[in-house]
Amino acid sequence: MKLLVGVLLCSLVLGVSSQRWWTFLKEAGQGTRDMWRAYSDMREANYKNSDKYFHARGNYDAARRGPGGAWAAKVISDARENSQRITDRLKFGDSGHGAEDSKADQAANEWGRSGKDPNHFRPAGLPSKY
């Protein structure tokens, strides 16, 4: 529901024509799939120190779809980090546990969305499949 409201708001604010609106929605859907694929690959690989690579790769792939993909990548990345922050607070209290990791994840997200090569974060030995 939030996705639909966000897209409608964006189209109203930006004055997007109906054809561009559908293109934006298509890009957002494709970007969401790119993010899901990166997450699924990360879980499948289960490879030490690969988290930042998959963050950057998912955002990179989604942003290459266009404005809708970049928007979806940002919304998904922010939602994930915010939910992680809440989970950490419930587990560890206000100790700030995980705050540095969250900042590093967001930096990797931005890196990918800005079109920079996600392989910058690729750990040595990660199978070429990913």
N, C-alpha and C positions, 0 to 999 in steps of 0.2 A: 504494500500500500504506500509506504514511504517513497519507494522508487517512482511510482506513478505520479504522486504529488510533486516530487522533485522535478521530474521531467516536464510536467505541465507548467510548473512555476518557471522553469528555465525557458520554456517556449514563450510564455507570456512576457517575461522580462526582456528576453532577447529579441522578441518579435520574429521568431522563426516561422518561416512559411510551412505549410502543411507537408510539402515534399521533404524539406530539410528536417522537419520534426520526425518523420518516419525514418529518415536516414540516421538521425541521432539515436532513435530507439533501436534500430538495427545494430548500430555500432556499440551501443550500451550492452545489448544482449551478447554480441560477439566478445566484447571486452570482459563481460562476466564469465563467459566460458573460458577465456584465456586465464583469468584469475583462478578459476576452479581447476583447470588443468595444471597450473603451476603448483597449487596446493596439493592436488592428488599426486603429482610427481614427487613433491617433497616428502609426503607420507610414505610413498612407495620406496623411494631411495633410502630413506632413513639413514642419511649419511651425515656424519659429524661435521659441524661448522658449515652446513650448506644452506641454512635458513635465509641468510641475507641474499644469497644468489637467487633463490626461488622468489623472494619478495621482489627483487629487481626485475627478474625475468617476467613474472606475471604482469607487473605494471608496464614494462616495456612493450610486451606483446599487445596488451589491451590498448595502450596509448597509440600504437601504430594503426589502430582501427579508425581513429579520428577523434573529434571532440567527444562523442558519446562514449567511446571506449576509455578515453582519459578520465572522463567524469565518473564512469563506473569504477575504474581502478581506484580513484581517490576515495569515493564513498565506501567501497569495500575495505580498503586499507585502513581508513580512519575508524570504521566500525570495528574492525578486528582489533586494532590497538586499544580502542576505548573499552571494549569488552574484556580484553586481556588485563587492562589496568584495574577494572572492577574485580575481576577474579583474583588478581594478586592481592588487592586490599582485603578481600574476604579471607584469603588464606593466611596472609602475613601481617595484617593490620596496616597501619600507616608508616611502615618501615621504609617505603620507597623501593622495596625489592622489585627488581625488574624494570625500573625507570630508565636506566642506561640502555638496557636491551631494547626497550620500546623506542627510544630515540634513535638507536642504530637501525632498527627495522624501518622507521619512518624515513631515515636518510637513504636507505636502500630503495624504498618505494619511490621517493622523489627522483633518485638517480635514474631508475628505469623509466618513469613517466617523462622525464626530460629528454629521452631518446639516447642516453648514454649506454654503452655496451654493458649488459648485465654480467658478462664474463669477468668483469673486474672483481666480482665477489665470488667467483667460482673456486671452490676449494680443490686443491691438488688431489687427483685420484678419483674425482666424481666421474662415474661412468659416462661415456660420450652419448649414451641414450638420452641424457638430460641436457 
